Amino acid sequence: MKLRVHVTPRRGVLDPQGAAVKGGLTNLGFDGIGEVRVGKVIDLTLASTVDAEAALALGRDMARKLLANETVEDFEVEVLG
């Protein structure tokens, strides 16, 4: 079973990496760019055989305990198969 965890800065939290990417794109001539947010994607392969619902619950638990800082980050977990 494979999981993908998307971790992004919460709205209202400063995102200096996003600001740097936006500045770089603007300097390269890409106009009309609004807000840019930079996050991370974590792909996990579970060694045990579990159903999708159990895998999703396990992924959320991992994100809460280690993969995301819920004070300043949001996360989403998806089951890839």
C-alpha distances in whole Angstrom, upper triangle without the diagonal:
4,7,10,13,17,20,23,27,28,31,34,33,34,32,34,32,32,35,36,33,36,39,38,37,40,42,41,42,39,41,40,37,36,34,31,29,27,23,20,17,14,11,8,6,5,7,8,7,7,8,8,11,10,7,10,13,11,11,14,16,15,16,19,20,20,18,21,24,25,29,28,25,23,19,17,13,11,8,7,5
4,7,10,13,16,20,24,25,28,31,30,31,29,31,28,28,32,32,30,32,35,34,33,36,38,37,38,36,37,36,33,33,31,28,25,23,20,17,13,11,7,6,4,6,9,11,10,10,11,9,12,12,8,10,13,11,10,13,15,14,14,18,19,18,16,18,22,23,26,26,22,20,16,14,11,9,6,5,5
4,7,10,13,16,20,21,24,27,26,28,25,28,25,25,29,29,27,29,32,32,31,34,36,35,36,33,35,34,31,30,28,25,22,20,17,14,10,8,6,5,6,8,11,13,13,12,12,9,11,11,8,8,11,9,7,10,12,11,11,15,16,15,13,15,19,19,23,22,18,16,13,10,7,6,5,6,7
4,7,10,13,17,18,21,24,23,24,22,24,22,21,25,26,23,25,29,28,27,30,32,31,33,30,31,30,27,26,24,21,18,16,13,10,7,6,5,6,9,11,15,16,16,15,15,12,14,14,11,10,12,12,8,10,13,11,10,14,16,14,11,13,17,17,21,20,16,14,10,8,6,5,6,7,10
4,6,10,13,15,18,21,20,21,19,21,19,19,23,24,22,24,27,27,26,29,31,31,32,29,30,29,26,25,22,19,16,14,10,8,6,5,6,8,11,13,17,18,19,17,17,14,15,15,12,10,12,11,7,8,11,9,7,11,13,12,8,9,13,13,17,16,12,10,7,6,5,7,9,10,13
4,7,10,12,15,18,17,18,16,18,16,16,19,20,19,20,23,23,23,26,28,27,29,26,27,25,22,21,18,15,12,11,7,6,5,7,9,11,15,17,20,22,22,21,20,17,18,18,15,13,15,15,11,11,14,12,9,12,15,13,9,9,12,13,16,14,10,8,5,5,6,8,12,13,16
4,7,9,12,15,13,15,13,15,14,14,17,18,17,19,22,22,22,25,27,27,28,26,27,25,22,20,17,14,11,9,5,5,6,8,11,14,17,19,22,24,25,23,23,20,20,20,17,15,16,16,12,11,14,12,9,11,13,11,8,6,9,10,12,10,6,6,4,7,9,12,15,16,20
4,6,9,12,10,11,9,13,11,11,14,16,15,16,19,20,20,22,24,25,26,23,24,22,18,17,13,11,7,7,4,7,9,11,15,17,21,23,26,28,28,27,26,23,23,23,21,18,19,19,16,14,17,15,12,13,16,14,11,9,10,10,12,9,5,5,6,9,12,14,18,19,23
4,7,8,6,8,7,10,10,10,12,15,15,15,18,19,20,21,24,25,26,23,24,22,18,16,12,11,7,7,7,9,12,15,18,20,24,26,29,31,32,30,29,26,26,26,24,21,22,22,18,17,18,17,14,14,17,15,13,9,9,9,9,6,4,6,9,12,15,18,21,23,26
4,6,6,9,9,13,13,12,14,17,17,18,20,22,22,23,26,27,28,25,25,23,19,17,13,12,9,11,10,13,15,17,21,23,26,27,31,32,33,30,30,27,25,26,24,21,21,22,19,17,19,18,15,14,17,17,14,11,10,9,8,6,5,6,9,12,16,19,22,24,27
4,6,8,9,13,14,12,14,17,17,16,19,21,21,22,25,26,26,24,23,20,17,14,11,11,9,12,12,15,18,20,23,26,29,31,34,35,36,33,32,29,28,29,27,24,24,25,22,20,22,22,18,18,21,20,18,15,14,12,11,9,9,9,12,14,18,21,25,26,30
4,6,9,12,14,13,13,17,18,17,19,22,22,22,25,27,27,24,23,21,18,15,12,13,11,14,14,18,21,23,26,29,32,34,37,38,39,36,36,32,31,32,30,27,27,28,25,23,24,24,21,20,22,22,20,17,15,13,12,9,10,12,15,18,22,24,28,30,33
4,6,10,12,11,12,15,16,16,18,20,21,22,24,26,27,25,24,22,19,16,12,12,10,12,12,15,19,21,24,27,30,32,35,36,37,35,35,32,31,31,29,26,26,27,24,22,23,22,19,18,20,19,18,14,12,12,10,6,8,11,14,17,21,24,27,29,32
4,6,9,9,9,12,13,13,15,17,18,19,21,23,24,22,22,20,17,15,11,11,9,11,12,16,19,22,25,28,31,33,37,38,39,38,37,34,33,34,32,29,29,29,26,24,25,24,21,21,22,21,19,16,14,15,13,9,11,13,16,20,23,26,29,30,34
4,5,5,6,9,10,11,12,14,16,17,18,20,22,20,20,19,15,13,10,8,6,7,9,13,16,19,23,25,29,31,34,36,37,36,36,33,32,33,30,27,28,28,25,23,25,23,20,20,22,20,18,15,14,15,14,10,11,13,15,18,21,24,27,28,32
4,5,5,6,9,10,10,12,14,15,16,18,20,19,19,19,16,15,11,10,9,9,11,14,18,21,24,27,31,33,36,38,40,38,38,35,35,35,33,30,31,31,27,26,28,26,22,23,24,22,20,17,17,18,17,13,14,16,19,21,24,27,30,30,34
4,5,5,6,9,10,10,12,14,15,17,19,17,18,18,15,14,11,9,7,6,9,12,15,18,21,24,28,31,34,36,37,36,36,33,34,34,31,29,30,29,26,25,27,24,21,23,24,21,18,17,17,18,18,14,14,16,18,20,22,24,28,28,31
4,5,5,6,9,10,11,12,14,15,17,15,16,15,11,11,8,5,5,5,9,12,15,19,22,25,29,31,34,36,37,36,36,33,33,33,31,28,30,29,26,25,27,25,22,23,25,23,20,17,18,19,18,15,14,15,17,19,22,23,27,27,31
4,5,5,6,9,10,10,12,14,16,14,14,14,11,10,8,7,8,9,12,16,19,22,25,29,32,35,38,40,41,40,40,36,36,37,34,32,33,33,29,28,30,29,25,26,28,26,23,21,20,21,20,16,17,18,20,22,25,27,30,31,34
4,5,5,6,9,10,10,12,14,14,15,15,12,13,11,9,10,10,13,16,19,22,25,29,32,35,38,40,42,41,41,37,38,38,35,33,34,34,30,30,31,29,26,28,29,26,23,22,22,23,22,19,18,20,22,24,27,28,31,31,35
4,5,5,6,9,10,11,13,11,13,14,10,11,10,7,9,8,12,14,17,21,23,27,30,33,36,39,40,39,39,35,36,37,34,31,33,33,29,29,31,29,25,27,29,26,23,22,22,23,23,20,19,20,21,23,25,26,29,28,32
4,5,5,6,9,10,11,9,10,10,7,8,7,6,9,10,14,17,20,23,26,29,33,36,39,41,42,41,40,37,37,38,35,33,35,35,31,30,32,31,27,29,31,28,25,23,24,25,24,20,20,21,22,24,26,27,31,30,34
4,6,5,6,9,10,10,10,12,9,11,11,10,12,13,17,20,22,26,29,32,36,38,42,44,45,44,44,40,41,42,39,36,38,38,34,33,35,34,30,32,33,31,28,26,26,27,26,23,22,24,25,27,30,31,34,34,37
4,5,5,6,9,9,11,13,11,13,13,11,13,13,17,19,22,25,28,31,34,37,40,43,44,43,43,40,41,41,38,36,38,38,34,34,36,34,30,32,34,31,28,26,27,28,28,24,24,25,26,27,30,31,33,33,36
4,5,5,7,5,8,10,8,11,12,10,13,13,17,19,21,25,27,31,34,37,40,43,43,43,42,39,40,41,38,35,38,37,33,33,36,34,31,33,34,32,28,27,28,29,29,25,24,25,26,27,29,29,32,31,35
4,5,5,5,6,8,8,10,12,11,15,16,20,22,25,28,31,34,37,41,44,46,47,46,45,42,42,43,40,38,40,40,36,36,38,37,33,35,37,34,31,29,30,31,30,26,26,27,28,29,32,32,35,34,38
4,5,7,9,12,11,14,15,14,17,18,22,24,26,30,32,36,39,42,45,48,48,48,47,44,45,46,43,41,43,42,38,38,40,38,35,37,39,36,33,31,32,33,32,28,28,29,30,32,34,35,38,37,40
4,6,9,12,12,15,16,15,18,18,22,24,26,29,31,35,38,41,44,46,47,47,46,43,44,45,42,40,42,42,38,38,40,38,35,37,39,36,33,32,33,34,34,30,29,30,30,31,33,34,36,35,39
4,6,10,10,14,16,16,19,20,23,26,27,31,33,37,40,43,46,48,49,48,47,44,45,46,43,41,43,43,39,39,42,40,37,39,41,38,35,34,34,35,35,31,30,31,32,32,35,35,37,36,40
4,7,7,11,13,13,16,17,21,23,25,28,30,34,37,40,43,46,46,45,44,41,42,43,40,38,40,40,36,36,39,37,34,36,38,36,32,31,32,32,33,29,28,28,29,29,31,31,34,33,37
4,6,9,12,13,17,18,22,25,27,30,32,36,39,42,45,47,47,46,45,42,42,44,41,39,41,41,38,37,40,39,35,37,39,37,34,32,32,33,33,29,28,28,29,30,32,33,35,35,38
4,6,10,12,15,18,21,24,26,30,32,35,38,41,45,46,46,45,44,40,40,42,40,37,39,40,36,35,38,37,34,35,38,36,33,31,31,31,31,27,26,26,27,28,30,31,34,33,37
4,7,8,12,14,17,20,22,26,28,32,35,38,41,43,43,42,41,37,37,39,36,34,36,36,33,32,35,34,30,32,34,32,29,27,27,27,27,24,23,23,24,24,27,28,31,31,34
4,7,10,13,16,20,22,25,28,31,35,37,41,42,42,41,39,36,36,38,35,32,34,35,31,30,33,32,28,29,32,31,27,25,25,25,25,21,20,20,22,23,26,27,30,30,34
4,7,10,13,17,19,23,25,29,32,35,38,40,40,38,37,34,34,35,33,30,31,32,28,27,30,29,25,26,29,27,24,21,21,21,21,17,16,17,19,20,23,24,28,28,32
4,7,10,13,16,20,22,26,29,32,35,37,37,36,35,32,32,33,30,28,29,30,26,25,28,26,23,24,27,25,21,19,20,20,20,16,15,15,17,18,21,22,26,26,30
4,7,10,13,16,19,23,26,29,32,34,34,33,32,29,29,30,27,25,26,26,23,22,24,23,19,20,23,21,18,15,16,16,17,13,11,12,13,15,18,20,23,24,27
4,7,10,14,17,20,24,26,29,31,32,31,31,28,28,29,26,23,25,25,21,20,23,21,17,19,21,19,15,14,15,16,17,13,11,12,13,14,17,19,22,22,26
4,7,10,13,17,20,23,26,28,29,28,28,24,25,25,22,20,21,21,17,17,19,17,14,16,18,15,12,10,12,13,15,12,9,10,10,11,14,16,19,19,23
4,7,10,13,17,19,22,25,26,25,25,22,23,23,20,18,20,19,15,15,17,15,12,15,16,13,10,10,12,14,16,13,10,11,10,11,12,14,16,17,20
4,7,10,13,16,19,22,22,22,22,19,20,20,17,15,18,16,13,14,16,14,11,15,16,14,10,11,14,15,18,16,13,12,10,10,10,11,13,13,16
4,6,10,13,16,18,19,19,20,17,19,18,14,14,16,14,10,12,14,11,10,13,14,12,8,10,14,16,19,17,14,13,10,10,9,11,12,12,15
4,7,10,13,15,17,16,17,15,17,17,13,13,15,13,10,13,15,12,12,15,16,14,11,14,17,19,22,21,17,16,13,12,10,10,10,9,12
4,6,10,12,13,14,15,13,15,14,10,11,13,11,9,12,13,10,11,15,15,13,11,14,18,19,23,22,19,18,14,13,10,10,10,10,11
4,6,9,10,11,13,13,15,14,10,12,14,12,10,14,15,13,14,18,18,16,15,18,21,23,26,26,23,21,18,16,13,12,10,9,9
4,6,7,8,11,11,13,11,8,11,12,10,10,13,14,12,14,17,17,16,15,19,22,23,27,27,24,22,19,17,14,13,11,11,10
4,7,9,12,14,16,13,11,14,15,12,13,17,16,15,17,20,19,19,18,22,25,26,30,30,27,26,22,21,17,17,14,14,13
4,6,10,12,14,11,10,13,14,11,13,16,16,15,18,20,20,20,20,23,26,27,30,31,28,26,23,21,18,17,14,15,13
4,7,10,12,10,9,13,14,12,14,17,17,17,20,22,22,22,22,24,28,28,32,32,29,27,24,21,18,16,13,14,11
4,7,8,6,6,10,11,10,12,14,15,15,18,20,20,21,20,23,26,26,30,30,27,25,21,19,15,14,11,13,11
4,6,5,6,9,10,11,12,14,15,16,18,20,21,22,22,23,27,26,30,30,27,24,21,18,15,13,10,12,10
4,6,5,6,9,10,10,12,14,15,16,18,20,21,20,21,24,23,27,28,24,21,18,15,11,9,7,9,8
4,5,5,6,9,10,11,12,14,15,17,19,20,19,20,23,22,26,26,23,20,17,14,11,10,9,12,11
4,5,5,6,9,10,11,12,14,15,17,18,18,19,22,21,25,26,23,21,17,15,12,12,10,13,12
4,5,5,6,9,10,10,12,14,15,16,15,17,20,20,24,24,21,19,15,13,9,9,7,10,10
4,5,5,6,9,10,11,12,14,15,14,15,18,17,21,22,18,16,12,10,7,7,6,10,11
4,5,5,6,9,10,11,12,14,14,15,17,16,20,21,18,16,13,11,9,10,10,14,14
4,5,5,6,9,10,11,12,12,14,17,16,20,21,18,17,13,12,10,11,11,14,14
4,5,5,6,9,10,10,9,11,14,14,18,19,16,14,10,9,6,8,9,12,13
4,5,5,6,9,10,9,10,12,12,15,16,13,11,8,8,6,9,11,14,16
4,5,5,6,9,9,10,12,12,15,17,15,13,11,11,10,13,14,17,18
4,6,5,6,6,9,11,12,15,16,14,13,11,11,10,13,14,16,18
4,6,5,4,5,8,9,12,13,10,9,7,9,8,12,14,16,18
4,6,7,6,7,7,10,12,10,10,9,11,11,14,16,19,21
4,7,7,8,9,12,14,13,13,12,14,14,17,18,21,23
4,6,7,10,12,13,12,13,11,14,13,17,18,20,22
4,7,9,12,12,10,10,9,11,11,14,16,18,20
4,6,9,8,6,7,7,10,11,15,17,19,22
4,5,6,5,8,9,13,14,18,21,23,26
4,5,5,6,8,12,14,18,21,23,26
4,6,8,11,15,17,21,24,27,30
4,7,10,14,17,20,24,26,29
4,7,10,13,17,20,22,25
4,7,10,14,17,19,23
4,7,10,14,16,19
4,7,10,13,16
4,7,10,12
4,6,9
4,6
4
